[in-house]
Structure formats: C-alpha cells, structure tokens
C-alpha cells in the first residue's frame, strides 16, 4: 500500500491503482495498491485532521514530501534548507557533483541553488531531531486529548518540495 496521487505529477497521473509490483518473483506475487491515487491533497490533509493524526515531523519542518529531503527536483529554498539541516549530507552531494562533473539540476551546483534560496527550517530543535530520527515515539502519531491539530508548513507545497 503506497500513497502516490495522480495530482502530484504527470507521471503519477498514469499509474494504475493496483498492479503487480516489480518485486514479484516466480515463487511470490506482490501486488501494489495505491490507495489514495485519486484523492486531492485537500482530502488527504482533511482525513489526517479528522482522525487527529500528527503528520511526520518533516512536514512541520516545511517539506512537502517525506521521501524528498535532498530531492533532485528541489527548489533553491529546499536546497538552502538541506544545507542548514544536514550540512554533511549536503557536502557529500555537492562533492559528488564536483567529482562527476555533473549537476543535479541545470544552472549550477546545489551550492549555487542553495545560495539563491532561503531556508524554511523553523527554529524547533525537538521537531528537527524527530524528523531526522529513524524512529518516532509510539505516542507520536495520535494527538493528545485537547491538543489542537495544526496544518504543517509543508502542506500544499507552501515551502519546499519538487518543482
């Protein structure tokens, strides 16, 4: 079960709702179900709010997709944010660009992109640590009784994410 949506890109607009997954072998069949493929982004955030679920911390830091910290389609603000949040990872990617003589995007290396952008990472050390952690506390997912649900900065691509 995966969360791709047709609205996200022209490529995803052509996805099948259910199909045999590429990990299928002669002895094991795996099907992929894209459960929210035809949902609009508004519907996704509405149901998360309705069930009082807390989105992944990366959305609160401003990312519009959880899987895209250093995204090849990232805009200058996202690259500035990656540089601030994970300087070692940023330097590693920049080093690869220089080593291979190729840039991730046209128009310059990621340092040039980051220099043109402005970091959107909030000054919230606890949220930063949670977003970068490999595990979230078991009580993270559901809001506590009386806790107000807050739309994250990354919703609706208001900050970073693929162009």
C-alpha positions in Angstrom: 0.0 0.0 0.0 1.5 3.3 -1.1 0.4 6.9 -1.1 1.1 8.2 -4.6 -1.6 10.6 -6.0 -2.3 11.4 -9.6 -2.3 15.1 -8.7 1.4 15.0 -7.8 2.8 14.7 -11.3 2.1 13.9 -14.9 3.9 10.6 -14.5 1.9 9.6 -11.4 -1.3 10.5 -13.3 -0.7 7.5 -15.5 -0.3 5.0 -12.6 -2.6 2.0 -12.2 -4.5 1.8 -8.9 -3.5 -1.8 -8.5 -0.7 -3.6 -10.3 1.8 -6.4 -9.9 4.8 -5.0 -8.0 8.3 -5.2 -9.5 9.4 -7.4 -6.6 7.2 -10.2 -7.7 9.2 -13.5 -8.3 8.3 -16.9 -9.7 7.5 -18.1 -6.2 5.9 -14.9 -4.7 3.5 -12.4 -6.2 3.3 -9.0 -4.7 0.6 -6.5 -5.7 0.9 -2.8 -5.2 -2.2 -0.8 -4.2 -2.2 2.9 -4.5 -5.0 3.5 -2.0 -5.3 7.3 -2.4 -4.3 7.6 -6.0 -7.4 9.7 -7.0 -7.5 11.8 -3.9 -6.8 15.5 -4.0 -4.3 16.9 -1.5 -7.1 18.6 0.4 -8.7 15.3 1.1 -5.5 13.8 2.4 -5.0 16.6 5.0 -8.7 16.6 5.9 -8.7 13.0 6.8 -5.5 13.3 8.8 -7.0 16.2 10.7 -10.4 14.4 11.1 -8.7 11.4 12.8 -6.4 13.7 14.8 -3.2 12.2 13.5 0.1 14.0 13.6 1.9 14.2 10.3 5.5 13.2 10.0 7.8 15.9 11.5 9.3 16.6 8.1 6.1 18.2 7.1 6.3 20.5 10.1 9.8 21.5 9.0 8.4 22.5 5.6 9.0 19.5 3.3 6.0 18.7 1.0 7.1 15.1 0.7 8.7 12.9 3.4 10.8 11.0 1.0 12.5 14.0 -0.5 15.0 15.6 1.9 17.6 16.2 -0.8 15.3 16.0 -3.8 16.6 16.2 -7.3 13.6 18.4 -8.2 14.1 20.6 -5.1 13.9 24.4 -5.4 16.5 26.8 -4.1 14.7 27.2 -0.8 14.8 23.4 -0.3 18.5 23.2 -1.1 19.1 26.0 1.4 17.1 24.1 4.0 19.0 20.8 3.3 22.3 22.7 3.7 21.1 24.1 7.1 19.5 20.9 8.4 22.1 18.3 7.2 25.3 20.0 6.2 27.3 16.7 6.0 24.8 15.3 3.5 24.7 18.5 1.6 28.5 18.5 1.3 28.5 14.9 0.3 26.1 15.5 -2.6 28.0 18.7 -3.6 31.2 16.6 -3.6 29.6 14.1 -6.0 28.5 16.8 -8.3 32.1 18.1 -8.5 33.6 14.6 -8.7 31.4 13.5 -11.6 31.4 16.9 -13.3 27.6 16.9 -13.4 25.0 18.8 -11.5 21.7 17.6 -10.2 19.9 20.4 -11.9 20.7 22.7 -14.8 22.1 26.1 -13.9 24.7 25.3 -11.3 25.6 23.0 -8.5 23.5 22.6 -5.3 25.6 25.2 -3.5 24.6 27.8 -6.2 21.0 26.7 -5.8 21.1 27.0 -2.0 22.7 30.4 -2.2 19.7 31.6 -4.3 17.3 30.2 -1.7 16.2 30.9 1.8 16.0 28.1 4.4 12.4 27.4 5.6 13.5 25.2 8.6 11.9 26.6 11.7 13.9 27.1 15.0 12.4 23.9 16.6 15.2 21.6 17.7 12.7 18.9 19.0 11.0 18.8 15.7 14.3 18.7 13.8 15.5 15.8 15.9 12.2 14.0 15.4 12.3 14.5 11.6 15.9 13.2 11.4 15.3 10.3 13.7 14.9 6.8 12.3 12.2 6.1 14.9 9.4 8.2 16.3 8.0 7.6 19.8 4.9 5.3 19.9 2.8 8.1 21.2 3.7 10.5 18.4 1.1 9.5 15.9 -2.1 10.5 17.7 -2.7 13.9 19.2 -3.2 14.1 23.0 -6.6 14.8 24.3 -7.2 18.6 24.0 -4.2 19.1 21.7 -5.0 21.2 18.7 -4.3 19.9 15.2 -2.0 22.2 13.2 -1.6 22.2 9.5 2.1 21.7 8.8 4.2 24.2 6.8 4.9 21.6 4.1 1.2 21.1 3.2 0.2 22.3 -0.3 3.9 22.9 -1.3 4.0 26.2 0.6 7.7 25.8 1.3 9.9 23.0 -0.1 9.5 20.1 -2.4 9.6 19.1 -6.0 9.2 21.9 -8.5 
